[in-house]
Amino acid sequence: MNYSKELAFAKNLAREAGKVMLKYFYEDIEVEMKENDTPLTIADTTINQMVIDAIKKNYPTHGMIGEEGNGGAENAEYVWICDPIDGTIPYTIKFPTSMFSLALYKNKKPVLGVLYDPYTDKMYWALDGGPAQCNDKIISVKKGTLQKGDVVGIINLSGSSRYDTNLYNFTKVINDRQIRTEEIHCIVYFVASIATGYIKCAITPGAHPWDRAAAIIIIRAAGGRVTDEKGVEADTFTDCKNLVFSNGDTHEEILELLNK
């Protein structure tokens, strides 16, 4: 099936979401704390509702799962999965490292994924099976194993009630090899960086479907790999402690170090 119409819909929605992100990014806004101790802003809820409304209008039989609320019909054949702002923590402190994420799944199998960085106006997208593209130019991971001077992305949530993996020991081992680590609280930001060849791998929390739905599609379309911390190929709906995103060549090495 040709999903060009759905892809165009997702891209247009991403750009509208980006406008909302930018509007509130440059304003002083109130930040609430959710029950899971993560922040929530008016930008998150506004974008989430905008996505719900757009899907109901254009695809009334489709379901929608969003971080800040579902649009009903979660068991429909086609389900959209949205993170209105992946990286709300940096968003609230005015660090421009947050992105919009939207994916479409059919019977829990990936169809398409879109990521949008409104600060740099970069649109990452892929239909399942690839290729991955950024602003309509094909992108791919940078092959090769970890070398001195490389950067490994991490999101360390040790102490959280949901994720108890402590990456500080892992960081020390990596740093001793003169490989740097960078912590940015945005899963899809790291995925975009791997898919375009800027970094080779990242370790993130297993997170929720909306955190990884589009990310999994795009990393694989770019020639990369994503598994859980045990090396099991990851999907969007199966719970796990950690996700390892990589260019493929670094994957087994990262898994070995992580599991030590």
N, C-alpha and C positions, 0 to 999 in steps of 0.2 A: 504494500500500500504506500502511496505517495503522501507524506505528511507535510508537504510544503505549506499548506494553509495553516496548519497548527504551529509550524515553526515560525511563520510570519507573525502569527498571533502572539506567540511567546516573546519574540523579540520586541514587538511594539509595547507589550505589557512591561517588559524589562526597562525600556526607556522611560515609560511613565513612572515606574517605581523609582528610577534614578532621579527624576526631577523632584520627587518627594524627599528622597534621601538628602539631596543637596539643599533643598529649602530649609529643612530643620537642622542640618549640619551646621549652618551658619547662623543659627539662632540659639539663644539660651532657652533650653527646654527642660521640663521637669522629668526626672528619672525615677521610675518606680522600681521596686524590687519584687520579683515574683517569688512564689513559694520555694522554688529551687535555688533561690539566691542569685538569680541572673537578672540583669537589668531589662527594663521595658520602657520604650518611649512612644510618643504619639506617632512617630514615623513608622515604627513597627506595626502598630495597630491600623494605621491609615492604609499602608500598603497591603497588609493582609486582607482587609475588607475590600480594597480595590480589586484584588485578584479574585476574591470570591464573587463579587458582583460581575466582573467581566466574564468569568467562566459560566455563571448562571445565564447570562445573556446570550453568549455565543455558542456554548456547548451545554445546554440544559440537562442532558443525560449523563454528563461526566461528573465524577466525584472530585473532591478537593480536600487535601490534607495540608494544613498550614500550621506553622509554629504557634501563631496567636489565635487559632481557631479554625475549625473545619467548615467546609462549605456543603456538607451533607453528601450522601451517596458514596461513602467511603469504600463500599464494596461493589461499586460499579465496574463495568468492564474497563473503562478508561478513567484513570485517576491522575489529577495534577497534584504535584507535591511542591510546596513553596516554603522557602525561608525568606521572609520579607527583607530582613537584614541579617546576613550571616556575618557576625562580628559586631554585635551590639555593644560589647564592652569597649572596644576601641572607638566605636561611633560616639559613645557618650563622653569620651574624653578628647574628642576632636582629632583622633588619629585617622587619616584617610585610608584605612585598610579594610573596609567593609564592602560587601558585595551583595547583590540580589541574586537569588537562586531559584530556578523553576524547572521542573521536569515533568514529563508526561509518561505514564506507564500504562500498559495494556495487560490486564490480568497479571499484574505484579512483575511484568517484564518490561525492560526499558524501551522507550520509543525515541525520546529526544530530551536533551538537556541544554539549558541556557544559563550562563552566568554573566552578570553585567557589573562592571566597575565604573560608576558614574564620574569618579574623579579624573580618570584618564580616558573616559569614553571608549572603553574596550569591551566588546561583546564577544564572549566565548560561547561556542555552540557546537553541537554534534547531533546527528541522528545516530541511533544505535548501529554500530558497525563502522562508523567513521566516514570520512576523516574528520578530525577536530579542526575547527577554524577559529580565528580571532579576526574580527572585522573583515571577514570573508577571505582571509588568507590562510592556507593550510598550515597548521602548526604540528610539531611533534616533539617528543621528549629528547633530551640530550643523552645519548648512550655513553656507557663507560662506568667503571666502578668508582668508588669514593677515592678521591685524591687529596693531598695536602692543599688546604685553602678552600675546599668545597664547603658548602653550607647545607646543614640538615635542619629542616623545619620541625619544630616541636610545639605542641600545646600540652602543657603540664597541668593537670587538674588533680594532683594528689591531694588527698584530704576531702575531696568531694564525696558526697554520699553515693554517687553513681559510679565514679571512676576512681579506683584506688591505686592505679599504677603510678609509681614514683619514678620519674625520668631523670632525677638528679644524678644518680649513679651512671646511667647511660650517658648523660651529657659529659660527665667527667672523663669517661673512657674515650668518647669521641674527641673531646678537646685535647686529651693527651696525645692523640694522633695528629694534632694540628688541623683538625677538621672543626669548623665552627658550627655553632647551633644558633638558631634564631627563633624566638618565640613571638608569634603573632596570633591573637585569638580570633582566627577566621580560617576555618577549614578550607573553604573554596579559594581563598587567596593563595594558599599554598598549592592547591591543585592547579590553579591557573599558572603559577610559577613553574611547576614541574612540566605541565603540558607544553609550555613555550620554551623549555630548556634552560631556564635560569637557575634552577636548583634540581637536584636529582632525586630527592626523597623527603618525606615528612612523616612524622608519627603524630596522630591526633587521637582524641577520644573516639570511641565507637559511635557516640552521639545518637541522634534520632534520625528517622527517615528524611526529614526536611534538610538536615545538615549534609547528607551524602547522596541524595537521589540524583541530582545533576552532576555532582562531582565524579561519581563512579562512571557515568556515561562518558564524560569528557576525558578523564584520565586514560581510559581504555582505548578510546577513539584516537588518542594522541600517541598510542603505542606503549603506554605505561601499564602498571599493574597495581591492584589494590587487594589486600587480604586483611584478615584479622591478625591479632598478635601471635596466633599459632600457625599462620601460613595458609589458612583456609580461605579460598577465594571469597571475597566479600560480596554481599548483595545489599539491597537497600533496607530490607525489613528484618533481618536476623540480628538479634542483639549480640554485641561483643564488647569487650573492654577497650580495645584499641583498634585503630585502623592504620595500616602502613601503606602509604601511597609512594610509588617509586617509578623510575624509568625502566624498571625490570632488571637491569644489570646489578643494581645495588641491593636488590630485595632480600636475597638470602643472607647477605652480610648483616643487614640491619636487623633481620629477624633473629639471627644468632646472638648479636650483641644485646638486643632487647630482652631476650629470654635468659641471659646470664644474670 
